[in-house]
Amino acid sequence: MPREARGGSRRGRGGGRRGRRPKVCPFCTGELEITAYHDTRMVKRFISDTAKILPRRRTGVCAKHQRRLATTVKRARMLALVPISEKLVRK
């Protein structure tokens, strides 16, 4: 039975021959550096709009650098360089 007849689409969900491109850690490749918590532009790249630390599966950061990144974000929060939380208003 063809896929269209079963209700699925032609493109599937990431399966197939090619699949998804693996995410590469920007810190391991040298694209970014975790220098200090003072670099708020870099820190804000890894926090959500509600000021939560984004998970590894979303950012593509390796485990070692995710731990260092979490420490950096927490230090920036302590010095009020980035917000601790954003108020989420639900309608």
C-alpha positions as CSV (number, residue, x, y, z in Angstrom):
1,M,0.0,0.0,0.0
2,P,1.5,3.4,-0.9
3,R,2.3,5.9,1.8
4,E,-0.3,8.5,0.5
5,A,-3.1,5.9,0.8
6,R,-2.2,5.3,4.5
7,G,-2.5,9.0,5.2
8,G,1.2,9.9,5.4
9,S,2.9,12.5,3.4
10,R,5.6,11.9,0.8
11,R,8.3,13.6,2.9
12,G,8.0,11.6,6.1
13,R,9.5,12.7,9.5
14,G,13.2,12.9,9.0
15,G,13.6,9.3,8.0
16,G,14.5,8.4,4.4
17,R,17.8,8.2,2.8
18,R,19.3,11.5,3.9
19,G,17.9,12.1,7.3
20,R,18.7,15.1,9.4
21,R,22.0,16.9,9.5
22,P,23.7,16.3,12.9
23,K,24.0,19.4,15.1
24,V,27.6,20.4,15.8
25,C,28.6,22.1,19.0
26,P,29.6,25.7,18.2
27,F,32.0,25.8,21.1
28,C,33.9,22.6,20.0
29,T,34.2,23.9,16.4
30,G,35.6,27.3,17.7
31,E,32.7,29.3,16.3
32,L,31.9,30.6,19.8
33,E,33.8,30.7,23.1
34,I,32.5,30.6,26.7
35,T,34.7,33.4,27.8
36,A,32.8,35.0,30.6
37,Y,29.3,35.8,31.8
38,H,29.9,39.5,30.7
39,D,29.1,38.6,27.1
40,T,25.3,38.9,27.3
41,R,24.8,38.7,23.6
42,M,26.2,35.1,23.6
43,V,24.3,34.2,26.8
44,K,21.0,35.4,25.4
45,R,21.4,33.2,22.4
46,F,21.1,30.2,24.7
47,I,18.1,31.3,26.8
48,S,14.4,31.2,25.7
49,D,12.1,34.2,25.6
50,T,10.9,33.2,29.1
51,A,14.6,33.3,30.3
52,K,15.0,29.5,30.7
53,I,18.2,27.8,29.6
54,L,17.6,26.0,26.3
55,P,18.2,22.3,26.2
56,R,21.0,20.6,24.3
57,R,18.7,19.0,21.8
58,R,17.5,22.4,20.7
59,T,20.8,24.3,20.6
60,G,23.2,21.4,19.5
61,V,25.7,22.1,22.3
62,C,27.7,19.1,23.6
63,A,27.3,17.9,27.2
64,K,30.6,19.4,28.4
65,H,29.8,22.8,27.1
66,Q,26.1,22.7,28.2
67,R,27.3,22.4,31.8
68,R,29.7,25.3,31.4
69,L,27.0,27.3,29.6
70,A,24.5,26.7,32.4
71,T,27.1,27.9,35.0
72,T,27.7,31.0,32.9
73,V,24.0,31.8,32.5
74,K,23.5,31.4,36.3
75,R,26.4,33.8,37.0
76,A,25.0,36.4,34.6
77,R,21.6,36.1,36.4
78,M,23.2,36.6,39.8
79,L,24.7,39.9,38.5
80,A,21.5,40.9,36.8
81,L,23.1,41.0,33.3
82,V,20.3,38.7,32.0
83,P,16.8,38.4,33.5
84,I,16.1,35.6,36.0
85,S,12.6,35.1,34.5
86,E,10.3,36.8,32.1
87,K,6.6,37.1,33.0
88,L,4.6,34.8,30.9
89,V,1.1,36.2,30.2
90,R,-1.4,33.7,29.0
91,K,-4.6,34.9,27.4
